[in-house]
Amino acid sequence: MATENRINFWRRNAKVPGRYPKDTKPKFNNLKSKKASSFHEFARSTNDAWDIDDEEDEDFLGNPAPVSSVPSGLHSTHTHNLAGDTETGVPHRLSPHRTEAQNLQDVQEEDTEHEHVNGSMVVKSSSDAHLNMSSVRSTLQKQQSLPIRPIIPLVARISDQNASGAPPMTVREKSRLDKFKQLLASPNTDLEELRKHSWSGIPREVRPITWRLLSGYLPANKERRELVLKRKREEYFGFIEQYYHSRTDEHYKDTYRQIHIDIPRTNPLIPLFQQPVVQEVFERILFIWAIRHPASGYVQGINDLVTPFFVVFLSEFVTEDVENFEVAELPLDTQRNIEADSFWCMSKLLDGIQDNYTFAQPGIQNKVKALEELVSRIDEDIHNYFKKYEVEYLQFAFRWMNNLLMRELPLRCTIRLWDTYQAEAEGFSHFHLYVCAAFLIEWRKEILSMVDFQGLLMLLQNLPTIHWGNEEVGLLLAEAYRLKYMFADAPSHYKR
């Protein structure tokens, strides 16, 4: 009964989108047979944007546990062991990073395999073993024929300007870094010039201060920056003292509960975000933002928007492997500064897209409709292909707008993407539309090769970008820029 009441609560509460119980999740066939004609109809007939089951919700409701009880790196380690090789998804014993002889030796050692059937041991025939060896050889040959790309950590190489393994600092990059330092050192930073240089990417060394300036968190006047930082950081922790204790109050406990449930789902493959101290930081940031913005409150997806700011401001103090860095090792004042700066910069971002998260999320509905209209003009073949197989844009683009493509791209790519978004006028609210259109067209060949509704939807929800780096993001942004100026008048209802 308690579970039923909880599900009904999430369905009624527009501020906290819920999900279906595991045993009643709609199937793809149901989606196809009944086309969603409205936002609410779609919300009732399909999963939300988060691909995590509800066991965590049940655990929290039935036996609440503090955030600090989550072991650091638990989700990441478990997933890695199951997945095998992180680059190819091949089990470790058949990894392409080992020699063919090593892999075949492992298989030969298992030529005589045993199975237990009805309590008896059965020896598998040698022909099965030979078939398995042939399959392994074929798999290895295919793997070895593919171009070898280095394994790129999700966070640690965010300073790389190229995903191909190029040196982290070329002559051109050093020249760009010097230009940034010159702009930032001037008594009054020329923000227009800073945006111009930031559009094509910001060097890691100056990214934290540049993001603070471009987001509007810090003033252009250099002398005032320290005073502003001190005042805003004190103001944030004043909010903590004033409001955070109310998270257990009747009025706010549902908001806090949803935040508490969502935090472990934030980048679950990166150990950094499974550390108790980091999860507590995120809980404070999201709860304070939610109660200071009652028009929207907390909505799933906002939790993702904290992560790029947190990583960038953390990188100011970390030169090693960021994704495995123990934040608790930093001085407490440094941790507090990172937390406060992440809160204020996230708040500045959300100020421009808050209609994405108000009741019924009208901003997202408008943006998805705008994307549909834009794609119909850019690539009529893809648009008609979606119509042929009854694929609604809302079924895949809702997440693109709600999470700003953060669930489609590795975090290192999101950080590079946000360099440009902060350099663009209305980058998060308007330019993002053209980035989504360019991102969709990027997969044109794969889309048109699908022959059914389920295949199309699975592709669009699981696009293979794990190897993407700054080079691929740069090409995506260039195409988005081209589309913006070719189709600047479209869609008319989107621009106000």
ZIURQUI-V878534 format. One record per pair of residues at least 24 apart in sequence whose C-alpha atoms are under 7 Angstrom apart, sorted by the first residue. I is the first residue (numbers start at 1). J is the second residue. If there is no record, write none. Layout:
i: [I I]
j: [J J]
This chain:
i: [14 14 15 15 15 15 15 16 16 16 17 17 19 19 20 21 22 22 28 32 32 49 56 57 67 67 67 68 70 71 72 72 72 72 73 73 73 75 75 76 76 76 76 87 96 96 107 154 154 154 155 155 155 155 156 156 156 158 159 159 161 162 162 162 163 163 163 163 177 187 187 188 188 188 189 189 195 196 198 198 198 199 199 199 200 201 201 201 202 208 208 208 212 214 214 215 215 215 217 217 233 233 236 239 244 255 256 259 263 266 266 270 271 271 272 272 272 277 281 285 295 296 296 296 299 301 301 304 305 306 306 308 309 310 310 313 314 352 353 356 364 364 364 366 367 368 368 368 368 370 370 371 371 373 374 374 375 389 389 390 391 396 396 408 409 410 413 413 413 416 417 434 434 434 435 435 435 438 438 438 439]
j: [359 360 296 297 298 299 359 298 299 300 299 300 47 48 47 54 53 54 454 390 453 399 261 261 276 279 280 276 276 275 271 274 275 276 271 274 275 268 269 268 269 270 271 151 140 143 133 410 411 412 322 323 411 412 321 322 323 412 203 204 470 469 470 471 468 469 470 471 203 221 222 220 221 222 220 221 423 423 419 420 423 419 420 423 420 416 419 420 419 312 313 316 345 422 423 345 348 422 344 345 337 340 340 288 288 298 287 283 303 303 304 323 323 324 323 324 325 328 339 343 358 357 358 359 357 402 403 403 346 342 346 415 342 338 342 338 338 429 429 402 398 401 402 494 433 393 394 397 398 491 494 433 437 491 490 491 437 452 453 453 453 460 461 463 465 466 469 470 473 470 473 480 483 484 476 477 480 476 479 480 476]
